[in-house]
Amino acid sequence: MEKRKIVRGIILAVLLVCAVFLIYSIVTDPLGEHDIMLALAVTAGFIALEQDKRKER
């Protein structure tokens, strides 16, 4: 059980770093081209973490 929390924390940290990078890139160049796949992957990662958390309960 403790290993799952550690892995979930690492995944959450990576997702948060990616989300911050996306926000930074949008703020610095709002009309430029942005990587939509990274945004979709971050969104899917947050959804998967939430579903895993619900399933654990």
C-alpha positions as CSV (number, residue, x, y, z in Angstrom):
1,M,0.0,0.0,0.0
2,E,2.8,2.4,0.8
3,K,4.5,1.7,-2.5
4,R,1.3,2.8,-4.4
5,K,1.3,6.1,-2.5
6,I,5.0,6.7,-3.5
7,V,4.4,5.9,-7.1
8,R,1.2,8.0,-7.2
9,G,3.2,10.9,-5.7
10,I,5.9,10.6,-8.3
11,I,3.3,10.5,-11.1
12,L,1.5,13.5,-9.6
13,A,4.7,15.5,-9.4
14,V,5.6,14.7,-13.1
15,L,2.0,15.7,-14.2
16,L,2.2,18.9,-12.2
17,V,5.6,19.9,-13.8
18,C,4.1,19.2,-17.2
19,A,1.0,21.3,-16.4
20,V,3.2,24.2,-15.2
21,F,5.2,23.9,-18.4
22,L,2.1,24.1,-20.5
23,I,0.8,27.1,-18.6
24,Y,4.1,28.8,-18.9
25,S,4.3,28.2,-22.7
26,I,0.8,29.5,-23.2
27,V,1.4,32.6,-21.1
28,T,4.7,33.5,-22.8
29,D,3.4,32.9,-26.4
30,P,-0.5,32.9,-26.4
31,L,-0.9,32.8,-30.1
32,G,1.9,30.4,-30.9
33,E,1.7,26.7,-31.7
34,H,1.4,24.5,-28.7
35,D,1.8,20.7,-28.3
36,I,-1.7,19.4,-28.0
37,M,-0.5,15.9,-27.3
38,L,1.2,17.0,-24.1
39,A,-1.9,18.7,-22.9
40,L,-4.0,15.6,-23.7
41,A,-1.5,13.3,-21.9
42,V,-1.5,15.5,-18.8
43,T,-5.3,15.6,-18.8
44,A,-5.5,11.8,-19.2
45,G,-2.9,11.3,-16.4
46,F,-4.9,13.3,-14.0
47,I,-8.1,11.5,-14.9
48,A,-6.4,8.1,-14.5
49,L,-5.0,9.1,-11.1
50,E,-8.5,10.1,-10.0
51,Q,-10.1,6.9,-11.2
52,D,-7.4,4.8,-9.5
53,K,-8.0,6.7,-6.3
54,R,-11.8,6.1,-6.5
55,K,-11.2,2.4,-7.3
56,E,-8.9,2.0,-4.2
57,R,-11.6,3.2,-1.8
